[in-house]
Amino acid sequence: MFHMRLNDEVSLKLLEMEDAKEVFALVDESREYLREWLPWVDQMKNEKDYEPVIEMWLKQFSSHDGYQAGILYNGKLAGMVGFHGIDWSNKKASIGYWLAENFQGNGIMTTAVKGLIDQAFQEYDLNRIEIQCGVENKKSRAIPERIGFKQDGVIRDGEYLYDHFHDTILYSLLSREWE
């Protein structure tokens, strides 16, 4: 199964059915924190809710259409990162991510996103990576800004969160801009 070691502390792992309990526990312990910016949190009420999702992620990986990976920090699940899908004809992909509250501030997500970017540009030969974040989501926005993404613009009412729309920012990075 897919496993990518990024440094001594951070690695990525394709999740399997037996990981459903751990993913649920991680989301559940950070539920209020994650809910502020992730529209799916309320739908995930128990570990069984993750089984069809994990099955979908495994199909995505086997179809060579990107993947969703668990982020392991010192061997413990800390969050997730992945390609939403890969547009092979236009050589681009978008990246999404989340990190549990108690793992914040350790550089984990920056390391994980850089690992995906390296893979996208070097292995997949993509030209463009996009990241979309809530305008007010400063922690999420810090990742592409720290890495060197360019801000393409604001998407008005770009995402619906539970009971309201909010604006999102679209960031992009081109392969020629990545060192």
C-alpha positions as CSV (number, residue, x, y, z in Angstrom):
1,M,0.0,0.0,0.0
2,F,1.1,3.6,-0.6
3,H,3.4,5.1,2.0
4,M,5.6,8.2,1.5
5,R,8.2,9.2,4.1
6,L,8.8,13.0,4.0
7,N,11.2,13.4,6.9
8,D,12.0,11.8,10.3
9,E,8.6,12.9,11.8
10,V,6.1,13.2,8.9
11,S,4.9,10.5,6.4
12,L,1.8,10.0,4.3
13,K,-0.2,6.7,4.2
14,L,-3.1,5.6,2.1
15,L,-5.9,4.8,4.5
16,E,-7.5,1.4,4.6
17,M,-10.8,0.2,6.1
18,E,-9.1,-0.6,9.4
19,D,-8.2,3.1,9.8
20,A,-11.8,4.2,9.9
21,K,-11.9,4.1,13.7
22,E,-8.7,6.2,14.1
23,V,-9.9,8.7,11.5
24,F,-13.2,9.1,13.3
25,A,-11.6,9.5,16.7
26,L,-9.2,12.2,15.3
27,V,-12.1,14.1,13.7
28,D,-14.3,13.7,16.7
29,E,-11.7,15.1,19.2
30,S,-11.3,18.2,16.9
31,R,-14.9,18.4,15.7
32,E,-15.6,22.0,16.8
33,Y,-12.2,23.2,15.5
34,L,-12.5,21.4,12.1
35,R,-16.2,22.3,11.7
36,E,-15.4,26.0,11.3
37,W,-14.0,25.4,7.8
38,L,-14.9,21.9,6.7
39,P,-18.4,21.3,5.4
40,W,-18.4,17.5,5.9
41,V,-17.7,17.3,9.6
42,D,-21.3,17.0,10.8
43,Q,-22.0,14.1,8.4
44,M,-19.3,12.0,10.1
45,K,-21.1,10.7,13.2
46,N,-19.3,7.4,13.7
47,E,-16.5,5.2,12.3
48,K,-18.9,3.4,9.9
49,D,-19.5,6.7,8.1
50,Y,-15.9,6.6,7.0
51,E,-16.1,3.1,5.3
52,P,-17.7,4.3,2.0
53,V,-15.4,7.3,2.0
54,I,-12.3,5.2,2.5
55,E,-13.6,2.9,-0.3
56,M,-14.0,6.0,-2.6
57,W,-10.4,7.1,-1.7
58,L,-9.0,3.7,-2.5
59,K,-10.8,3.8,-5.9
60,Q,-9.5,7.2,-6.6
61,F,-5.9,6.0,-5.9
62,S,-6.4,2.8,-8.1
63,S,-7.8,5.0,-10.9
64,H,-4.7,7.1,-10.9
65,D,-6.8,10.2,-10.2
66,G,-4.9,11.4,-7.2
67,Y,-5.3,10.2,-3.6
68,Q,-6.2,11.1,-0.1
69,A,-3.6,10.2,2.5
70,G,-3.4,10.2,6.2
71,I,-0.6,12.4,7.6
72,L,1.4,10.5,10.2
73,Y,3.3,12.6,12.7
74,N,5.8,10.4,14.7
75,G,3.6,7.4,13.7
76,K,0.3,8.9,14.9
77,L,-2.5,10.0,12.5
78,A,-2.6,13.9,12.6
79,G,-4.7,14.8,9.6
80,M,-5.1,14.3,5.9
81,V,-3.8,15.7,2.7
82,G,-4.4,14.8,-0.9
83,F,-5.2,15.6,-4.5
84,H,-8.9,16.2,-5.1
85,G,-8.4,14.8,-8.6
86,I,-6.0,15.1,-11.4
87,D,-6.8,16.8,-14.7
88,W,-4.3,15.0,-16.8
89,S,-5.3,16.7,-20.1
90,N,-4.5,20.1,-18.6
91,K,-1.7,18.8,-16.3
92,K,-3.1,20.3,-13.1
93,A,-4.5,19.2,-9.8
94,S,-5.8,20.8,-6.6
95,I,-4.7,19.9,-3.1
96,G,-6.9,19.8,0.0
97,Y,-5.9,19.3,3.6
98,W,-6.8,19.4,7.3
99,L,-5.0,18.9,10.5
100,A,-6.3,18.1,14.0
101,E,-6.2,20.9,16.4
102,N,-3.6,19.4,18.8
103,F,-1.1,18.9,15.9
104,Q,-1.1,22.6,14.8
105,G,2.1,24.6,14.8
106,N,4.7,21.9,14.1
107,G,5.2,22.5,10.4
108,I,3.4,19.2,9.6
109,M,1.1,20.5,6.9
110,T,3.8,22.6,5.2
111,T,5.9,19.4,5.0
112,A,3.0,17.3,3.7
113,V,1.9,19.8,1.0
114,K,5.5,20.2,-0.2
115,G,5.7,16.4,-0.5
116,L,2.6,16.4,-2.7
117,I,3.9,19.3,-4.8
118,D,7.2,17.5,-5.4
119,Q,5.3,14.4,-6.5
120,A,3.0,16.4,-8.7
121,F,5.8,18.2,-10.6
122,Q,8.5,15.5,-10.6
123,E,6.6,12.2,-10.8
124,Y,3.3,13.2,-12.4
125,D,4.8,15.9,-14.7
126,L,2.0,18.3,-13.8
127,N,2.2,22.0,-14.6
128,R,-0.2,23.6,-12.1
129,I,-1.3,23.0,-8.5
130,E,-4.2,24.8,-7.0
131,I,-5.2,25.3,-3.4
132,Q,-8.5,27.0,-2.4
133,C,-9.0,28.3,1.2
134,G,-11.6,30.4,3.0
135,V,-10.6,34.1,2.9
136,E,-10.9,34.2,6.7
137,N,-9.1,30.9,7.3
138,K,-5.7,32.3,8.2
139,K,-4.1,29.0,9.2
140,S,-5.1,27.3,5.9
141,R,-4.0,30.3,3.9
142,A,-0.6,30.4,5.5
143,I,0.3,27.1,3.8
144,P,0.2,28.2,0.2
145,E,1.5,31.7,1.1
146,R,4.5,30.2,3.0
147,I,5.3,27.8,0.1
148,G,5.2,30.5,-2.6
149,F,1.9,30.0,-4.3
150,K,0.4,33.1,-6.1
151,Q,-3.0,34.4,-5.3
152,D,-5.2,34.1,-8.4
153,G,-8.2,35.8,-6.9
154,V,-11.2,35.7,-4.6
155,I,-14.1,33.4,-5.5
156,R,-17.2,35.1,-4.1
157,D,-19.5,32.7,-2.2
158,G,-17.1,30.0,-3.2
159,E,-18.2,27.4,-0.6
160,Y,-21.3,26.7,1.5
161,L,-20.6,25.9,5.2
162,Y,-23.6,24.5,7.0
163,D,-25.8,27.7,6.9
164,H,-23.9,30.3,4.9
165,F,-21.7,30.9,2.0
166,H,-18.2,32.3,2.4
167,D,-15.6,33.7,0.0
168,T,-12.6,31.6,-0.9
169,I,-9.1,32.5,-2.3
170,L,-7.7,30.5,-5.2
171,Y,-3.9,30.0,-5.1
172,S,-1.8,28.4,-7.8
173,L,1.8,27.3,-8.2
174,L,3.3,26.4,-11.6
175,S,6.0,23.8,-12.1
176,R,8.5,26.4,-13.4
177,E,8.1,28.3,-10.1
178,W,9.0,25.3,-7.9
179,E,12.6,24.7,-6.9
